[in-house]
């Protein structure tokens, strides 16, 4: 049987029979009869005249006829429907692990994974990374282990009664803290991204070995499929975007569980099966506290058992453990429901059930498109990047839904018709890890997230390798051209992935190269337009920034952050009244985007705008309240001192300027203003020294030169000059 390249399932059956010391002939014939339905697809047996026989065969049978089983009913032919020569070829290909004992394919996969290497030099933080890995005390290693395991991914307590995301990923948080500790406590993104690159390379090699060893895919197809996984453009969100590390870590545990579980299902004695079940359950729990999808590997293994010889015996223990783990996790996190905002998850807030259903199905089609042809990408798909399907099935986008689901059904039909277990397992490895992200059972915190496809792409690689390595899709018929085209199509797809992936890695190199193309690709995305506006704002392209901020505000008028950014531009360009209009809109009731960490900025800037309009008495309480929330705002302290100076409250002005200089000792504007305050408060010598020091450090500022000139006149005439000393204002944007 081994010489004929029989399936491992048949070989295991033979070994079990021999171990029981029973009659193998009877059991094997019974097994062959169970496969009788396959015989209709086999070629007709050749006649004795057409079949050459060896001398050994003649002598053993006592006649000129060869054994019928060896001629046309070999075990591998009965089991797979293939001729013996094809079976031998497939078995030889499965045993072939590639040049240099399999080292060359592994090196190819690792080399393709290096597509992401440039990101180890990227020093910018992106969006939610600041909340997850920078401002999070757990991630910085400043919390106890007990706190880490009782907080969510963002550092919010699970049971304190406040808002929590319900995303429970303590191992990922600890990985951040561990890297910061190794880096001497320095918080930089480059080492974190280097770890992600190494983790992805390891996962890519594991995918290759899974295809080669477990799925018995020929090494060439295993290499191509693993290369598609290694270069998939959507994986930028799992490698460069540090929040996506959770999916990569959970997938590593997922792959380990697939390796631990026997390829042909649970086998062996009770003790051996129990050990494997406990091992995969442990890996599922470890993966699950990296990301929730780690738990559902138990469902994937149960699906593999349902395709085996004893479905209930293998699947029931796995399903039981999954439900126990799921209930335990839900109890620990107090459920799975979280109050996600309208911007992040707009679909759940629509009143019409059919609109919600069709929109979620459209998202499934979008995920399928991102998996197969990921050309138009974005870091965010929230409001209103993918508009609601208000027309339900009449919307033309329903064609994408039909295409996605018909594609899955077609692949499943192919798998059942050809009895390709590995193809069916590949399909299940796409569907099962996607279920938690599907919004079918509970609402997830993103509309569409490219990083959520990471474990599903393991199944995509299995499907590509399984379809590619098929010698025929219809028993008894030649595939001819289609067989020769398969490698070309696969290599072309690999080149598309490599090209688009390399471009996407470059786009993640800076905020401008990331947010700009994404805003062009999805012009209805309120977040993409807002973020690109912040990039233009930062480089001083105010008019262009206002265009994108206005576009974002038209999509979502309640965006307080967008209005605040527009108010900042108006403050910087001297349009205080327009700034006040936007700030008062925010105070009027929609403060989305502001919390305890940045609320101070609203009050400080509102007071700053009032000061610019000369409304000094109104400005003081606003500035004072903002500075109570966060005093480390030098431009706010300077504005408060300036306001006191206009009201001739010099001693209070001195206090404000001194506090500002304490936070920013090299700020020449505050130094000049403090000197003027000393002069007007009667401290002439101290004031003259400070004004002179400011001028010496920045002689190009006209106000400093004027003040030095007035001091010189005072020294010559021994009286106050007729002109007023000049005060300077400055503004530092930021929240």
Secondary structure, DSSP 8 states (H G I E B T S, - for coil): -TTTT--HHHHHHHHHHHHTT--HHHHHHHHHHHTGGGGGGS-----TTTS---HHHHHHHTSS---HHHHH--HHHHHH---HHHHHHHHHHHH---HHHHHHHHHHHHHHHGGGGGGGG-----TTHIIIIIS-TTTTT-S-HHHHTTB-TTS-BSSSSS-------HHHHHHHHHHHHHTTT---HHHHHHHHHHHHHHHHHHHHHIIIIIS---HHHHHHHHHHHHH-GGGHHHHTSGGGHHHHHHHHHHHHHHHHS-TT---S-HHHHHHHHHHHHHHHHHHHTT-GGGGGHHHHHHHHHHTSSSHHHHHHHHHHHHHHHHHHHHHHTT-S-----TTT--GGG-S-HHHHHHHHHHHHHHHHHHHH---S--S--TTTTS---TTGGGSTTHHHHHHHHHHHHHHHHHHHHTT-HHHHHHHHHHHHHHHTTSSSSS--S-SS-GGGGTTHHHHHHHHHHHHHH-S-SSTTS--THHHHHHHHHHHHHHHHHHHHHHHHHHHTTSHHHHHHHHHHHTTT-HHHHHHHHHHHHHTT-HHHHHHHHHHHHHH-TTBHHHHHHHHHHHHHTT-HHHHHHHHHHHHTT--BT--TTTHHHHHHHHHHHHHHTT-HHHHHHHHHHHHHH----HHHHHHHHHHHHHTT-HHHHHHHHHHHHHH-TT-HHHHHHHHHHHHHTT-HHHHHHHHHHHHHH-TT-HHHHHHHHHHHHHHHHSS--SS------------
